[in-house]
Amino acid sequence: MRRLPAWALVLGGLLCAYAGAGAGAGAGPALQSYPHSAVLDGAGAYRMRWGRRGSALALRLEVRTRGYVGFGLSASGSMASADIVVGGVEGGQPYLQDYFTDENRVLKKDPQQDYHLEYAMENSTHTILAFSRELHTCDTNDKSITESTVRVIWAYHHKDMGEAGQNYHGSNRGTKSLRLLNPEREEVSSASLPYFDLTNKDVPVPDKDTTYWCQMFKIPVQHEKHHVTKPMEDHRDAEIHLQPVEEPMLEQVSWQDLSSCGGSMLEQVVPEGLHSVEE
C-alpha cells in the first residue's frame, strides 16, 4: 500500500468535512446584519430577523422545524393574493422558491424569482434561512416593501415542501403586523410623557357569561397638537387596576376598545356611569 504524506491526509480531511457540511457550511451573514427581530408565534418557534441593505431587505428566519419554512407579505393578513417565499434544506441541499397566491389562495410559482438565498442550515431541531429581496421588484406578483405597516404571514411544516408542494402547514401558521423599514424604537420612558387615566368607577361583574361595559369620558383639553402614543388596545399592554386586585378577575377581562366621538356629542354633558350590560 502506498503511504500518503501527512499534508495530503490533512487536506483530504478538510475537503471531506466541507463536503459533509453541505448547506450548513459557513456561518452566513453576521447577526449584526439584522438589527431588528420579532418572534412571530406564541410558542417561540418562529423568529424573524431583518435589516435594510441599501435598496433591499435582508431577512433571516430561525424556525423550530426540520421541514419547510414559509414567509410572505399579505395586504389582508391571509393567504389570498399574497407574496410568498418557501425554503428549507432537504437531503443536505438548500432550496428557496418565490411563490404567489391568487384570490382563491392557490399557490403558484412566480416566473420572476426575486428572493435570493444567501444561507441555509438545518440541525437536529431547527432550520435557518437567510435571504434578501429588493424593496420594489416591478413584479406584479410581489408586494412592495414600504415604510408603512405591513402584514407578514408565516408557516412551517415538519416535512419538506416536496415536488408537488402537497404538505399543508395546518395550524403552524399565523400573521403579524410589522414596520419593516421603520421599526419601533425603544420605548420612551413613561415618566417623561404626560398621561391621563380613564377610570370606570364601581363596576360590578355579574354572574353571567359575557358582560359589555360602556363608559364615556371627557379627556383633558389640550391647546396644541398632541399624539396618543399608547392607546389601550389590549388589556395586557395597558395598566388595569381592579379593586380589590384579584388575579383571576384580571384574566376575565377579555378585551378593551377605545373610540373617539365627534360632532354634537362634544357639546353634551357626559353622564357618569353610562353603561350597558348584556349576556
N, C-alpha and C positions, 0 to 999 in steps of 0.2 A: 504494500500500500504506500502510495506517495504521501509524504508528510507536507502539509501546507505551512507556510510561515505564519507566525503569530499575528502579524498585521492583517493577513488575509482572513483569519478566523474572526478577528475583531470587526473588520469591515463587513464580512458576511453576516455577523450577528446584528450589526446596526441596520443593514438592509432588510433583514427578516423582521426586525422589530418595527421598522417603519411601515412595511407592507401589512403587518398584522394589525396596526392601529387603524387602518382604513380611514373612515370618515372622521374619526376622533383624533387624528394626528394634529399636533399643534394645539394651541390654546385659543385660537380665534382672536377676534378683536378684543382689546382690553376692556374691562368693565367700565373704565373711565370714559369710554366712547358712548356710554349710555347713562347720562346723568339723571334720568328720571325712571321711576319704576312704579308698578302697581300690581297688586295681587287681584286677579280678575274673578276668582271664585271664592266661595265661603270656606272651603276646606284647605286653602293654601296650596292647592295642587298645580295652579297655573299662574306663573309670574311672568310679567311682561316688562322688559326694559327697553328704553328707546332714547334717541337723541337725534337732533338735526345735524346733517352733514352737508353743508352747502345747500344745493337745490334738491337734496334727497333726504329721506328719513331712514335712519338705521334702526332696526329692531332686533331684539334678542328674546326668544321665548324659552322659558325653562319650565317643563311640564312633567308631572309625575306619571309617565306612561312610557311603554316601550313600543307603542303603536304610532299612528299618525297624529299630527298636531294641525289644527285648523285655526286660522285667524282671518278676520275680514272687517270691512267697513260697510255700514249699512245706514241709510237715511232714517229708517224706522226702527232699527234695532232687531229686525227679524231677518230671516234668510231670503226673503223676497227682494229681488233687484239689488243684490249685494255684490261687493268686490271681495273676492276670497282667495287666499293662498293656503295650500296644503302641503305639508312636508313631513319628513321623518328619515329614519335610517332603516333599511331593510337588507338583510344579508350582508351587512357591512358597507352597503352603498347608500349614500345620501340621495334624496330626491326632494324637489320643490317644484310645484306646479301652480301656475296662475289660473284661477277659475273665475267665473261669474255665474250668477243665477238670474233667471227671468222672473216675471211677476208670479209665476206658479212655483217658485223655489226649485226649479230644475237646474241641477249643477251642470255647467258646460265649461270645457277647456277654452281659455281665452287664446285666440290666434296670435295676439300680441303679448308675449311673455315679459312683464315689466318688473317682476320680483326677482332679485338676483341673490342667489345663495352665496354666503361668504364662509359659513362654518356650520358643521353638523356633528353632533356627538350623541351616542347612546351608551348608557351604562346599565347596571342591573335594575335601576329604578326609574331613571329619568331620560328624557330626550331634550336636547338643547339645539335650537336652530337660530342662526344669525343670518339676517338678510337685509337688503335695502331696496328702496323704491323711490323713484323721482316723485316729488310732490305733485307735479302736473305732468301726466303722461300723454295727453292728447289722444287717449284711448277712450272711446265712448262706453266701454265696459268697466272702466275704472272710476273710482271716486277720487276727486281732487282732495288733497290734504291741505287744509287752511288753518287759520288761527282760531276759527270758531270751534265750539264743542262738537265732537264727532262721537257717534255711537260705534264702538268696536264690538264685534261678535267673536266668540271663541268656542272651540270644541276640541275634543280629543277622543281617542279610542284606544283600547288595549291591543288592537291589531293594526297592521299597516293598511294603507289605502287599497292596495290590490289593483290589478289592471282594470277591473270593471268598476272600481270605486263603490263596492257593494256594502262595505262595513259602515252602518249608520251609527252615529255617535250616541244616540239615545239621550239620556239625561245629562251626559257630560257636555253641557253647552251653556251659554249664557251671553249676556250683553252688559256693557258698562260704558257710561258717558265719560269721555276724557278730552282734555285740551292738549293735543299732541305737540303743537308748536308754541303754545304759551301756557305751560302748566302752572298750577297754583304755586305761588311761592310759600315760604314758611309762614305759618300763621302769625299775624301781628298780635302782640300781647293785648289781651282784652283790657288790661289796666290803662292802656293808652287811648282807648276808644270810648266815646260816650255811649251809653246804653240806657234802655228803659225796660221795665218789667211789665208784662201783661199778666195780671193775676185774676184767676177765677176764684171767687170767694165762696166758701161753704158749699162746695159741690157734693151732693150726696151721690153715692154709687148704688143704684137699685139692684136688687137681686134678679137681674134679667140677663139674657144672653148678650144683648148689644145695647149700648147707651150712646146717643149722639148729644153732645152738649155744644150749644152755640152761644157765644158771648161777644157783644160788640164793645169796642173800646175807642176812645179818642186818644190819638197819640199826641205827644208833645208838639207844640207849634215850633217850626224851625223857620228862621228868617232868611236863610240862604240854602242853596242846594246841598243835600246830603244823600248819601248812598247807604242802603241797608246791605251790610256785608255778610250777615249770617242770619237769614230768616229761619224760622222754626219749621223746617220741612220734615224733620224726623225727630221723634222724642229722644232718640239716643244721641243726637247732636246738640239739642237744646238742653237747658237745665230745667228739670221738673222737680218741684218740691211738693210733696204730699204731707199733709198734717193729719195725724202723725205719719212720719215716713215709714212705710212698710214695703219691703222689697217685693213680696207677692203682689201688692197693689200696683206697684210700678210696672210689673210685667203685664198687667191688664190694660195698660194704655197702648192701644194698637197704633194709632196714627194721629197726626195733627195737620191742620190746613190753615194757613194764614192768607187772608184775602183783603183787598182794599176796596172801599166803597167811595163812589164819587157822586157828583150831581147834587140833587136837593138833599140827599141824606146827610151831607156835610153840615147843613144848617139846622138839622134837627137835634133835639136833646136826646142823647143816647141813654136809655134807661139801664140801670144796673141789673144784672141777673137775667137779662133776656136770654131765654134758653128753650130748648125743646128736647124731650126725651122720648125715644122710640125703642121698641123692642125688635 
